[in-house]
Amino acid sequence: MGIIGDGVFKVLLGVIFLVGAVWLGHLLGVPVWLLAVSGAALLVSGVIEIRYVHRRMVRTYMRLMVVYDSGWMLATLAGLLVAWRGGGAGGEVWVGYQAAAPVVLAALLVAAAPSR
């Protein structure tokens, strides 16, 4: 159930990024195109996670999700640190992670060995 929940969360976040790209872009100080790319990446990654839930081993999912979520936490902390120090790229760090990491996660999940 947690794997499906993770995929659904990514799909919802992707939709929010796509629908609210202009508003969120202004709020986070991020270009609209970056939010749109991130939204699309999250949406596709979430759909792939849900689609492959019975085709890949749970252990594979867990490892990939731990690495992905750890990276998300580090990107969040890095973005907050940049913003706290007065830099304007904190939002770009966080949203940029959302553009790249879901694509890597989805590619690794598709390439993983099938469940037995």
N, C-alpha and C positions, 0 to 999 in steps of 0.2 A: 504494500500500500504506500510506503514511503517513496518508492521509485516513481510511482504514478503521480503522487503528490508533488514531487520535485519537477516532473515534466509539466504538470498543470500549472505550477507556479511560474515556470519559465514562459509558457504560452501566455498566461495572463500578463506578466511583466512585459513581454514582447508587444502585446496588443496595446498596453498602456503607453509604452514608448512610442509606438507608431501613431496612435490616436492623439496623444498629447505632446507630440514632438516639439511643436512651436512653444507651448507654454512651459514644458519642462526644460527646453533649451534655454529660455530666458532665465528660469529659476536657477538652473545649475551652471549657467554660463558656458553652455556647450552648443556647438553648431547643430542646427536642425538635421543636417545630413548624417551626422554621427549618431544622433538618437534614432534616426530611421534605420540606419545600418544595424545598430545594436538591437533594435526592436525586431528586425527581420531575422537576425542571427539567433536571438532568444526564442522566437517563435518556431523556427525550423528545428532548433536543438530540442525544444520541448516536445515537439511532435515526434521526432526520432526517438527520444527517450521512451515515450509512451508506446510507440509502435514496436520497439524492440524489447519490451519488458519480459516477454515470454520466450524470446529468441536468444538471449544472452544470460550468462550465469550471474546470479545475484552478487557474487564476490567481485566480478568485473565491474558491475554497476557501483558497488560500494566504494571500491578503490577510486574510480573516476569521479564520483560525487565528492569524496573527501578531498581529493586534489583540487577539484573545481571550487568547492566552497572555501577551502583554505586560501586559494588564490583570490577569491572574492573578498574575503576578510582582509587580506593584505592590501589589495587594491583600495578597499574602503579606508583602511587606516592611512595609507599613503595619500589618498585624496584629501582626507581630513587634515593630515599634517601639512600638506601644501596650502590648503585653504586657511588653516590656523596661522601659518607663517605669512599670510598676506598674498600668496600667489594666486593667480587667476586660473590655473590649470587643474585644480583639484577635481572639478566635475569631469574634465576631459580624461583624467586618469581613470576614474571610476567607470565612466561610460565606455571608454576605450577598452577596458577589460571586458565589458559586456559585449563588445563587438567581436573580439578575438577569441576569447575562451570558449563560448558555446560552440563555435565552429570546430575548434580542436576537439572538444568533448564529443560532439556528434561524429566526427571523423573516426576517432578512436573507438567509439561504440560500434559503428558500422563495421570497422575492420576487425573487431574482437572475435575470438573464436565463439561459435554458436554453443548454446547450452546443450547438454547431453540428453 
